[in-house]
Amino acid sequence: MSKRISVVLPDDIGEAVEKMAQEEMRSLSQMGAILIMEAVKARTTTQENEPSTHKTKKDKGAA
């Protein structure tokens, strides 16, 4: 099942996303989903490859 979310973007970012969607003949929703998936993948890949120098919320309180 897919998760539905709603986001509010600054005008300049929203316009850039709209332009990308038009150039790729995609809906705004599809383009937003692609960009979010790419960002999440990049962030999780980066975090997996970097040694942790700070505690995350999950680690708080652990000794």
N, CA, C and O atoms as a Tripos MOL2 file, in Angstrom:
@<TRIPOS>MOLECULE
protein
  252   251    63     0     0
PROTEIN
NO_CHARGES

@<TRIPOS>ATOM
      1 N           0.8430   -1.1750    0.0000 N.3       1 MET1
      2 CA          0.0000    0.0000    0.0000 C.3       1 MET1
      3 C           0.8930    1.2440    0.0000 C.2       1 MET1
      4 O           1.9450    1.2590    0.6390 O.2       1 MET1
      5 N           0.4850    2.2430   -0.6900 N.am      2 SER2
      6 CA          1.2330    3.4910   -0.7560 C.3       2 SER2
      7 C           0.8080    4.4320    0.3490 C.2       2 SER2
      8 O          -0.3240    4.3780    0.8290 O.2       2 SER2
      9 N           1.7220    5.2900    0.7450 N.am      3 LYS3
     10 CA          1.4770    6.2990    1.7810 C.3       3 LYS3
     11 C           1.2030    7.6260    1.0880 C.2       3 LYS3
     12 O           1.9460    8.0220    0.1900 O.2       3 LYS3
     13 N           0.1570    8.3080    1.4920 N.am      4 ARG4
     14 CA         -0.1870    9.6080    0.9220 C.3       4 ARG4
     15 C           0.2470   10.6860    1.9130 C.2       4 ARG4
     16 O          -0.0850   10.6320    3.0970 O.2       4 ARG4
     17 N           0.9980   11.6700    1.4030 N.am      5 ILE5
     18 CA          1.4090   12.7990    2.2420 C.3       5 ILE5
     19 C           1.1460   14.0980    1.4870 C.2       5 ILE5
     20 O           0.9240   14.1000    0.2760 O.2       5 ILE5
     21 N           1.1750   15.1730    2.2130 N.am      6 SER6
     22 CA          0.9990   16.4900    1.6230 C.3       6 SER6
     23 C           2.1770   17.3500    2.0700 C.2       6 SER6
     24 O           2.5630   17.3160    3.2390 O.2       6 SER6
     25 N           2.7430   18.1130    1.1530 N.am      7 VAL7
     26 CA          3.8710   18.9770    1.4930 C.3       7 VAL7
     27 C           3.6110   20.3970    1.0150 C.2       7 VAL7
     28 O           2.8660   20.6180    0.0600 O.2       7 VAL7
     29 N           4.2230   21.3390    1.6770 N.am      8 VAL8
     30 CA          4.1630   22.7430    1.2800 C.3       8 VAL8
     31 C           5.5970   23.1590    0.9700 C.2       8 VAL8
     32 O           6.4940   23.0010    1.7980 O.2       8 VAL8
     33 N           5.8000   23.6940   -0.2340 N.am      9 LEU9
     34 CA          7.1370   24.0810   -0.6840 C.3       9 LEU9
     35 C           7.2100   25.5880   -0.9000 C.2       9 LEU9
     36 O           6.2050   26.2240   -1.2210 O.2       9 LEU9
     37 N           8.3930   26.1550   -0.7240 N.am     10 PRO10
     38 CA          8.5660   27.5700   -1.0960 C.3      10 PRO10
     39 C           8.2870   27.7260   -2.5960 C.2      10 PRO10
     40 O           8.4640   26.7810   -3.3640 O.2      10 PRO10
     41 N           7.8600   28.8960   -2.9990 N.am     11 ASP11
     42 CA          7.4800   29.1380   -4.3960 C.3      11 ASP11
     43 C           8.5540   28.7140   -5.3870 C.2      11 ASP11
     44 O           8.2510   28.0560   -6.3830 O.2      11 ASP11
     45 N           9.8070   29.0820   -5.1280 N.am     12 ASP12
     46 CA         10.8670   28.7720   -6.0970 C.3      12 ASP12
     47 C          11.0820   27.2690   -6.2410 C.2      12 ASP12
     48 O          11.3200   26.7900   -7.3500 O.2      12 ASP12
     49 N          11.0050   26.5220   -5.1540 N.am     13 ILE13
     50 CA         11.1780   25.0770   -5.2190 C.3      13 ILE13
     51 C           9.9710   24.4350   -5.9080 C.2      13 ILE13
     52 O          10.1270   23.5320   -6.7300 O.2      13 ILE13
     53 N           8.7920   24.8970   -5.5760 N.am     14 GLY14
     54 CA          7.5820   24.3850   -6.2160 C.3      14 GLY14
     55 C           7.6030   24.5980   -7.7220 C.2      14 GLY14
     56 O           7.2120   23.7160   -8.4860 O.2      14 GLY14
     57 N           8.0560   25.7600   -8.1420 N.am     15 GLU15
     58 CA          8.1470   26.0530   -9.5770 C.3      15 GLU15
     59 C           9.1790   25.1610  -10.2480 C.2      15 GLU15
     60 O           8.9710   24.7120  -11.3760 O.2      15 GLU15
     61 N          10.2900   24.9000   -9.5670 N.am     16 ALA16
     62 CA         11.3200   24.0230  -10.1240 C.3      16 ALA16
     63 C          10.7880   22.5990  -10.2880 C.2      16 ALA16
     64 O          11.0640   21.9430  -11.2930 O.2      16 ALA16
     65 N          10.0270   22.1250   -9.3060 N.am     17 VAL17
     66 CA          9.4420   20.7840   -9.3840 C.3      17 VAL17
     67 C           8.4230   20.7240  -10.5200 C.2      17 VAL17
     68 O           8.3780   19.7450  -11.2650 O.2      17 VAL17
     69 N           7.6070   21.7660  -10.6530 N.am     18 GLU18
     70 CA          6.6390   21.8150  -11.7540 C.3      18 GLU18
     71 C           7.3450   21.7670  -13.1070 C.2      18 GLU18
     72 O           6.9010   21.0640  -14.0140 O.2      18 GLU18
     73 N           8.4330   22.5050  -13.2460 N.am     19 LYS19
     74 CA          9.1880   22.5290  -14.4990 C.3      19 LYS19
     75 C           9.7560   21.1420  -14.7990 C.2      19 LYS19
     76 O           9.6890   20.6770  -15.9370 O.2      19 LYS19
     77 N          10.3170   20.4780  -13.7790 N.am     20 MET20
     78 CA         10.8470   19.1210  -13.9700 C.3      20 MET20
     79 C           9.7470   18.1710  -14.4190 C.2      20 MET20
     80 O           9.9450   17.3660  -15.3280 O.2      20 MET20
     81 N           8.5970   18.2670  -13.7840 N.am     21 ALA21
     82 CA          7.4770   17.3910  -14.1170 C.3      21 ALA21
     83 C           7.0450   17.6000  -15.5760 C.2      21 ALA21
     84 O           6.7940   16.6340  -16.2960 O.2      21 ALA21
     85 N           6.9620   18.8540  -16.0030 N.am     22 GLN22
     86 CA          6.5720   19.1430  -17.3820 C.3      22 GLN22
     87 C           7.6010   18.5970  -18.3620 C.2      22 GLN22
     88 O           7.2430   18.0060  -19.3820 O.2      22 GLN22
     89 N           8.8820   18.7950  -18.0520 N.am     23 GLU23
     90 CA          9.9500   18.3330  -18.9400 C.3      23 GLU23
     91 C           9.9590   16.8120  -19.0830 C.2      23 GLU23
     92 O          10.3170   16.2900  -20.1390 O.2      23 GLU23
     93 N           9.5730   16.1070  -18.0380 N.am     24 GLU24
     94 CA          9.5590   14.6460  -18.0650 C.3      24 GLU24
     95 C           8.1620   14.0830  -18.3450 C.2      24 GLU24
     96 O           7.9460   12.8730  -18.2750 O.2      24 GLU24
     97 N           7.2210   14.9720  -18.6610 N.am     25 MET25
     98 CA          5.8250   14.5910  -18.9420 C.3      25 MET25
     99 C           5.2560   13.7080  -17.8240 C.2      25 MET25
    100 O           4.6820   12.6490  -18.0770 O.2      25 MET25
    101 N           5.4280   14.1650  -16.6090 N.am     26 ARG26
    102 CA          4.9120   13.4730  -15.4290 C.3      26 ARG26
    103 C           3.9450   14.3950  -14.7040 C.2      26 ARG26
    104 O           3.9520   15.6100  -14.9050 O.2      26 ARG26
    105 N           3.1110   13.7970  -13.8560 N.am     27 SER27
    106 CA          2.2650   14.6230  -13.0080 C.3      27 SER27
    107 C           3.1350   15.2160  -11.9050 C.2      27 SER27
    108 O           4.2310   14.7290  -11.6280 O.2      27 SER27
    109 N           2.6380   16.2550  -11.2950 N.am     28 LEU28
    110 CA          3.3510   16.8750  -10.1830 C.3      28 LEU28
    111 C           3.5110   15.8740   -9.0370 C.2      28 LEU28
    112 O           4.5470   15.8440   -8.3740 O.2      28 LEU28
    113 N           2.4950   15.0690   -8.8130 N.am     29 SER29
    114 CA          2.5480   14.0540   -7.7670 C.3      29 SER29
    115 C           3.6300   13.0160   -8.0630 C.2      29 SER29
    116 O           4.4010   12.6500   -7.1760 O.2      29 SER29
    117 N           3.6860   12.5490   -9.2940 N.am     30 GLN30
    118 CA          4.7190   11.5740   -9.6670 C.3      30 GLN30
    119 C           6.1150   12.1570   -9.5010 C.2      30 GLN30
    120 O           7.0130   11.4880   -8.9910 O.2      30 GLN30
    121 N           6.2970   13.3990   -9.9290 N.am     31 MET31
    122 CA          7.6100   14.0350   -9.8310 C.3      31 MET31
    123 C           8.0040   14.2080   -8.3820 C.2      31 MET31
    124 O           9.1530   13.9620   -8.0150 O.2      31 MET31
    125 N           7.0640   14.6300   -7.5530 N.am     32 GLY32
    126 CA          7.3420   14.7750   -6.1320 C.3      32 GLY32
    127 C           7.7390   13.4530   -5.5080 C.2      32 GLY32
    128 O           8.6720   13.3990   -4.7070 O.2      32 GLY32
    129 N           7.0410   12.3820   -5.8670 N.am     33 ALA33
    130 CA          7.3610   11.0570   -5.3280 C.3      33 ALA33
    131 C           8.7620   10.6290   -5.7440 C.2      33 ALA33
    132 O           9.5180   10.1080   -4.9240 O.2      33 ALA33
    133 N           9.1170   10.8410   -7.0030 N.am     34 ILE34
    134 CA         10.4510   10.4760   -7.4850 C.3      34 ILE34
    135 C          11.5250   11.2430   -6.7330 C.2      34 ILE34
    136 O          12.5170   10.6600   -6.2960 O.2      34 ILE34
    137 N          11.3320   12.5510   -6.5820 N.am     35 LEU35
    138 CA         12.3330   13.3660   -5.8910 C.3      35 LEU35
    139 C          12.4750   12.9720   -4.4290 C.2      35 LEU35
    140 O          13.5870   12.9360   -3.9040 O.2      35 LEU35
    141 N          11.3730   12.6780   -3.7720 N.am     36 ILE36
    142 CA         11.4360   12.2550   -2.3720 C.3      36 ILE36
    143 C          12.1380   10.9030   -2.2580 C.2      36 ILE36
    144 O          12.9740   10.7170   -1.3740 O.2      36 ILE36
    145 N          11.8090    9.9600   -3.1390 N.am     37 MET37
    146 CA         12.4650    8.6490   -3.0970 C.3      37 MET37
    147 C          13.9670    8.7770   -3.3160 C.2      37 MET37
    148 O          14.7520    8.1210   -2.6300 O.2      37 MET37
    149 N          14.3760    9.6190   -4.2710 N.am     38 GLU38
    150 CA         15.8020    9.8320   -4.5210 C.3      38 GLU38
    151 C          16.4990   10.4330   -3.2990 C.2      38 GLU38
    152 O          17.6030   10.0240   -2.9400 O.2      38 GLU38
    153 N          15.8470   11.3980   -2.6710 N.am     39 ALA39
    154 CA         16.4380   12.0480   -1.4960 C.3      39 ALA39
    155 C          16.5540   11.0830   -0.3220 C.2      39 ALA39
    156 O          17.5690   11.0720    0.3730 O.2      39 ALA39
    157 N          15.5220   10.2760   -0.0990 N.am     40 VAL40
    158 CA         15.5510    9.3070    1.0010 C.3      40 VAL40
    159 C          16.6370    8.2680    0.7520 C.2      40 VAL40
    160 O          17.3820    7.9120    1.6650 O.2      40 VAL40
    161 N          16.7250    7.7840   -0.4780 N.am     41 LYS41
    162 CA         17.7490    6.7920   -0.8160 C.3      41 LYS41
    163 C          19.1480    7.3750   -0.6190 C.2      41 LYS41
    164 O          20.0190    6.7140   -0.0540 O.2      41 LYS41
    165 N          19.3660    8.5990   -1.0780 N.am     42 ALA42
    166 CA         20.6700    9.2410   -0.9300 C.3      42 ALA42
    167 C          21.0160    9.4470    0.5330 C.2      42 ALA42
    168 O          22.1560    9.2230    0.9410 O.2      42 ALA42
    169 N          20.0570    9.8650    1.3130 N.am     43 ARG43
    170 CA         20.3160   10.1230    2.7290 C.3      43 ARG43
    171 C          20.5840    8.8230    3.4890 C.2      43 ARG43
    172 O          21.4940    8.7750    4.3160 O.2      43 ARG43
    173 N          19.8210    7.7890    3.2280 N.am     44 THR44
    174 CA         20.0250    6.5360    3.9490 C.3      44 THR44
    175 C          21.3290    5.8770    3.5250 C.2      44 THR44
    176 O          22.0060    5.2670    4.3530 O.2      44 THR44
    177 N          21.6920    5.9880    2.2540 N.am     45 THR45
    178 CA         22.9680    5.4420    1.7860 C.3      45 THR45
    179 C          24.1250    6.1820    2.4320 C.2      45 THR45
    180 O          25.1000    5.5580    2.8510 O.2      45 THR45
    181 N          24.0340    7.5000    2.5190 N.am     46 THR46
    182 CA         25.0840    8.3090    3.1330 C.3      46 THR46
    183 C          25.2280    7.9690    4.6070 C.2      46 THR46
    184 O          26.3470    7.8330    5.1020 O.2      46 THR46
    185 N          24.1260    7.8320    5.3080 N.am     47 GLN47
    186 CA         24.1710    7.5340    6.7440 C.3      47 GLN47
    187 C          24.7430    6.1490    7.0090 C.2      47 GLN47
    188 O          25.4240    5.9490    8.0150 O.2      47 GLN47
    189 N          24.4810    5.1890    6.1260 N.am     48 GLU48
    190 CA         25.0010    3.8430    6.3060 C.3      48 GLU48
    191 C          26.5040    3.7930    6.1010 C.2      48 GLU48
    192 O          27.1820    2.9550    6.6950 O.2      48 GLU48
    193 N          27.0340    4.6820    5.2660 N.am     49 ASN49
    194 CA         28.4550    4.6690    4.9380 C.3      49 ASN49
    195 C          29.3080    5.5560    5.8280 C.2      49 ASN49
    196 O          30.5360    5.4830    5.7680 O.2      49 ASN49
    197 N          28.6930    6.3910    6.6500 N.am     50 GLU50
    198 CA         29.4440    7.2840    7.5290 C.3      50 GLU50
    199 C          29.4220    6.7680    8.9560 C.2      50 GLU50
    200 O          28.3790    6.3350    9.4460 O.2      50 GLU50
    201 N          30.5760    6.8110    9.6320 N.am     51 PRO51
    202 CA         30.5600    6.4140   11.0420 C.3      51 PRO51
    203 C          29.7280    7.3960   11.8540 C.2      51 PRO51
    204 O          29.7670    8.6020   11.6100 O.2      51 PRO51
    205 N          28.9910    6.8870   12.8020 N.am     52 SER52
    206 CA         28.1340    7.7350   13.6260 C.3      52 SER52
    207 C          28.9560    8.4700   14.6600 C.2      52 SER52
    208 O          29.6800    7.8600   15.4460 O.2      52 SER52
    209 N          28.8360    9.7960   14.6510 N.am     53 THR53
    210 CA         29.5640   10.6050   15.6320 C.3      53 THR53
    211 C          28.6270   11.2190   16.6470 C.2      53 THR53
    212 O          29.0660   11.8930   17.5790 O.2      53 THR53
    213 N          27.3370   10.9890   16.4710 N.am     54 HIS54
    214 CA         26.3690   11.5240   17.4180 C.3      54 HIS54
    215 C          25.2570   10.5040   17.6270 C.2      54 HIS54
    216 O          25.0210    9.6440   16.7780 O.2      54 HIS54
    217 N          24.5940   10.6040   18.7400 N.am     55 LYS55
    218 CA         23.5170    9.6770   19.0420 C.3      55 LYS55
    219 C          22.2400   10.1180   18.3520 C.2      55 LYS55
    220 O          21.9430   11.3100   18.2690 O.2      55 LYS55
    221 N          21.4890    9.1450   17.8590 N.am     56 THR56
    222 CA         20.1950    9.4430   17.2740 C.3      56 THR56
    223 C          19.1350    9.3620   18.3610 C.2      56 THR56
    224 O          19.4250    8.9630   19.4890 O.2      56 THR56
    225 N          17.9200    9.7360   18.0250 N.am     57 LYS57
    226 CA         16.8350    9.6550   19.0030 C.3      57 LYS57
    227 C          16.6910    8.2350   19.5300 C.2      57 LYS57
    228 O          16.4110    8.0250   20.7100 O.2      57 LYS57
    229 N          16.8840    7.2650   18.6450 N.am     58 LYS58
    230 CA         16.7430    5.8760   19.0390 C.3      58 LYS58
    231 C          17.8260    5.4930   20.0660 C.2      58 LYS58
    232 O          17.5870    4.6400   20.9210 O.2      58 LYS58
    233 N          19.0000    6.1100   19.9870 N.am     59 ASP59
    234 CA         20.1100    5.7730   20.8660 C.3      59 ASP59
    235 C          20.0890    6.5330   22.1780 C.2      59 ASP59
    236 O          20.8500    6.1940   23.0840 O.2      59 ASP59
    237 N          19.2540    7.5400   22.3160 N.am     60 LYS60
    238 CA         19.2590    8.3550   23.5320 C.3      60 LYS60
    239 C          19.0140    7.4880   24.7530 C.2      60 LYS60
    240 O          18.1220    6.6390   24.7680 O.2      60 LYS60
    241 N          19.8110    7.7170   25.7590 N.am     61 GLY61
    242 CA         19.6520    7.0050   27.0090 C.3      61 GLY61
    243 C          20.3980    5.6920   27.0450 C.2      61 GLY61
    244 O          20.5070    5.0740   28.1040 O.2      61 GLY61
    245 N          20.9110    5.2550   25.9170 N.am     62 ALA62
    246 CA         21.6730    4.0090   25.8990 C.3      62 ALA62
    247 C          23.0750    4.2540   26.3970 C.2      62 ALA62
    248 O          23.6680    5.2970   26.1210 O.2      62 ALA62
    249 N          23.6030    3.3040   27.1260 N.am     63 ALA63
    250 CA         24.9620    3.4540   27.6490 C.3      63 ALA63
    251 C          25.9730    2.8740   26.7180 C.2      63 ALA63
    252 O          27.1700    2.9140   27.0040 O.2      63 ALA63
@<TRIPOS>BOND
     1     1     2 1
     2     2     3 1
     3     3     4 2
     4     3     5 am
     5     5     6 1
     6     6     7 1
     7     7     8 2
     8     7     9 am
     9     9    10 1
    10    10    11 1
    11    11    12 2
    12    11    13 am
    13    13    14 1
    14    14    15 1
    15    15    16 2
    16    15    17 am
    17    17    18 1
    18    18    19 1
    19    19    20 2
    20    19    21 am
    21    21    22 1
    22    22    23 1
    23    23    24 2
    24    23    25 am
    25    25    26 1
    26    26    27 1
    27    27    28 2
    28    27    29 am
    29    29    30 1
    30    30    31 1
    31    31    32 2
    32    31    33 am
    33    33    34 1
    34    34    35 1
    35    35    36 2
    36    35    37 am
    37    37    38 1
    38    38    39 1
    39    39    40 2
    40    39    41 am
    41    41    42 1
    42    42    43 1
    43    43    44 2
    44    43    45 am
    45    45    46 1
    46    46    47 1
    47    47    48 2
    48    47    49 am
    49    49    50 1
    50    50    51 1
    51    51    52 2
    52    51    53 am
    53    53    54 1
    54    54    55 1
    55    55    56 2
    56    55    57 am
    57    57    58 1
    58    58    59 1
    59    59    60 2
    60    59    61 am
    61    61    62 1
    62    62    63 1
    63    63    64 2
    64    63    65 am
    65    65    66 1
    66    66    67 1
    67    67    68 2
    68    67    69 am
    69    69    70 1
    70    70    71 1
    71    71    72 2
    72    71    73 am
    73    73    74 1
    74    74    75 1
    75    75    76 2
    76    75    77 am
    77    77    78 1
    78    78    79 1
    79    79    80 2
    80    79    81 am
    81    81    82 1
    82    82    83 1
    83    83    84 2
    84    83    85 am
    85    85    86 1
    86    86    87 1
    87    87    88 2
    88    87    89 am
    89    89    90 1
    90    90    91 1
    91    91    92 2
    92    91    93 am
    93    93    94 1
    94    94    95 1
    95    95    96 2
    96    95    97 am
    97    97    98 1
    98    98    99 1
    99    99   100 2
   100    99   101 am
   101   101   102 1
   102   102   103 1
   103   103   104 2
   104   103   105 am
   105   105   106 1
   106   106   107 1
   107   107   108 2
   108   107   109 am
   109   109   110 1
   110   110   111 1
   111   111   112 2
   112   111   113 am
   113   113   114 1
   114   114   115 1
   115   115   116 2
   116   115   117 am
   117   117   118 1
   118   118   119 1
   119   119   120 2
   120   119   121 am
   121   121   122 1
   122   122   123 1
   123   123   124 2
   124   123   125 am
   125   125   126 1
   126   126   127 1
   127   127   128 2
   128   127   129 am
   129   129   130 1
   130   130   131 1
   131   131   132 2
   132   131   133 am
   133   133   134 1
   134   134   135 1
   135   135   136 2
   136   135   137 am
   137   137   138 1
   138   138   139 1
   139   139   140 2
   140   139   141 am
   141   141   142 1
   142   142   143 1
   143   143   144 2
   144   143   145 am
   145   145   146 1
   146   146   147 1
   147   147   148 2
   148   147   149 am
   149   149   150 1
   150   150   151 1
   151   151   152 2
   152   151   153 am
   153   153   154 1
   154   154   155 1
   155   155   156 2
   156   155   157 am
   157   157   158 1
   158   158   159 1
   159   159   160 2
   160   159   161 am
   161   161   162 1
   162   162   163 1
   163   163   164 2
   164   163   165 am
   165   165   166 1
   166   166   167 1
   167   167   168 2
   168   167   169 am
   169   169   170 1
   170   170   171 1
   171   171   172 2
   172   171   173 am
   173   173   174 1
   174   174   175 1
   175   175   176 2
   176   175   177 am
   177   177   178 1
   178   178   179 1
   179   179   180 2
   180   179   181 am
   181   181   182 1
   182   182   183 1
   183   183   184 2
   184   183   185 am
   185   185   186 1
   186   186   187 1
   187   187   188 2
   188   187   189 am
   189   189   190 1
   190   190   191 1
   191   191   192 2
   192   191   193 am
   193   193   194 1
   194   194   195 1
   195   195   196 2
   196   195   197 am
   197   197   198 1
   198   198   199 1
   199   199   200 2
   200   199   201 am
   201   201   202 1
   202   202   203 1
   203   203   204 2
   204   203   205 am
   205   205   206 1
   206   206   207 1
   207   207   208 2
   208   207   209 am
   209   209   210 1
   210   210   211 1
   211   211   212 2
   212   211   213 am
   213   213   214 1
   214   214   215 1
   215   215   216 2
   216   215   217 am
   217   217   218 1
   218   218   219 1
   219   219   220 2
   220   219   221 am
   221   221   222 1
   222   222   223 1
   223   223   224 2
   224   223   225 am
   225   225   226 1
   226   226   227 1
   227   227   228 2
   228   227   229 am
   229   229   230 1
   230   230   231 1
   231   231   232 2
   232   231   233 am
   233   233   234 1
   234   234   235 1
   235   235   236 2
   236   235   237 am
   237   237   238 1
   238   238   239 1
   239   239   240 2
   240   239   241 am
   241   241   242 1
   242   242   243 1
   243   243   244 2
   244   243   245 am
   245   245   246 1
   246   246   247 1
   247   247   248 2
   248   247   249 am
   249   249   250 1
   250   250   251 1
   251   251   252 2
@<TRIPOS>SUBSTRUCTURE
     1 MET1         2 RESIDUE 1 A MET
     2 SER2         6 RESIDUE 1 A SER
     3 LYS3        10 RESIDUE 1 A LYS
     4 ARG4        14 RESIDUE 1 A ARG
     5 ILE5        18 RESIDUE 1 A ILE
     6 SER6        22 RESIDUE 1 A SER
     7 VAL7        26 RESIDUE 1 A VAL
     8 VAL8        30 RESIDUE 1 A VAL
     9 LEU9        34 RESIDUE 1 A LEU
    10 PRO10       38 RESIDUE 1 A PRO
    11 ASP11       42 RESIDUE 1 A ASP
    12 ASP12       46 RESIDUE 1 A ASP
    13 ILE13       50 RESIDUE 1 A ILE
    14 GLY14       54 RESIDUE 1 A GLY
    15 GLU15       58 RESIDUE 1 A GLU
    16 ALA16       62 RESIDUE 1 A ALA
    17 VAL17       66 RESIDUE 1 A VAL
    18 GLU18       70 RESIDUE 1 A GLU
    19 LYS19       74 RESIDUE 1 A LYS
    20 MET20       78 RESIDUE 1 A MET
    21 ALA21       82 RESIDUE 1 A ALA
    22 GLN22       86 RESIDUE 1 A GLN
    23 GLU23       90 RESIDUE 1 A GLU
    24 GLU24       94 RESIDUE 1 A GLU
    25 MET25       98 RESIDUE 1 A MET
    26 ARG26      102 RESIDUE 1 A ARG
    27 SER27      106 RESIDUE 1 A SER
    28 LEU28      110 RESIDUE 1 A LEU
    29 SER29      114 RESIDUE 1 A SER
    30 GLN30      118 RESIDUE 1 A GLN
    31 MET31      122 RESIDUE 1 A MET
    32 GLY32      126 RESIDUE 1 A GLY
    33 ALA33      130 RESIDUE 1 A ALA
    34 ILE34      134 RESIDUE 1 A ILE
    35 LEU35      138 RESIDUE 1 A LEU
    36 ILE36      142 RESIDUE 1 A ILE
    37 MET37      146 RESIDUE 1 A MET
    38 GLU38      150 RESIDUE 1 A GLU
    39 ALA39      154 RESIDUE 1 A ALA
    40 VAL40      158 RESIDUE 1 A VAL
    41 LYS41      162 RESIDUE 1 A LYS
    42 ALA42      166 RESIDUE 1 A ALA
    43 ARG43      170 RESIDUE 1 A ARG
    44 THR44      174 RESIDUE 1 A THR
    45 THR45      178 RESIDUE 1 A THR
    46 THR46      182 RESIDUE 1 A THR
    47 GLN47      186 RESIDUE 1 A GLN
    48 GLU48      190 RESIDUE 1 A GLU
    49 ASN49      194 RESIDUE 1 A ASN
    50 GLU50      198 RESIDUE 1 A GLU
    51 PRO51      202 RESIDUE 1 A PRO
    52 SER52      206 RESIDUE 1 A SER
    53 THR53      210 RESIDUE 1 A THR
    54 HIS54      214 RESIDUE 1 A HIS
    55 LYS55      218 RESIDUE 1 A LYS
    56 THR56      222 RESIDUE 1 A THR
    57 LYS57      226 RESIDUE 1 A LYS
    58 LYS58      230 RESIDUE 1 A LYS
    59 ASP59      234 RESIDUE 1 A ASP
    60 LYS60      238 RESIDUE 1 A LYS
    61 GLY61      242 RESIDUE 1 A GLY
    62 ALA62      246 RESIDUE 1 A ALA
    63 ALA63      250 RESIDUE 1 A ALA
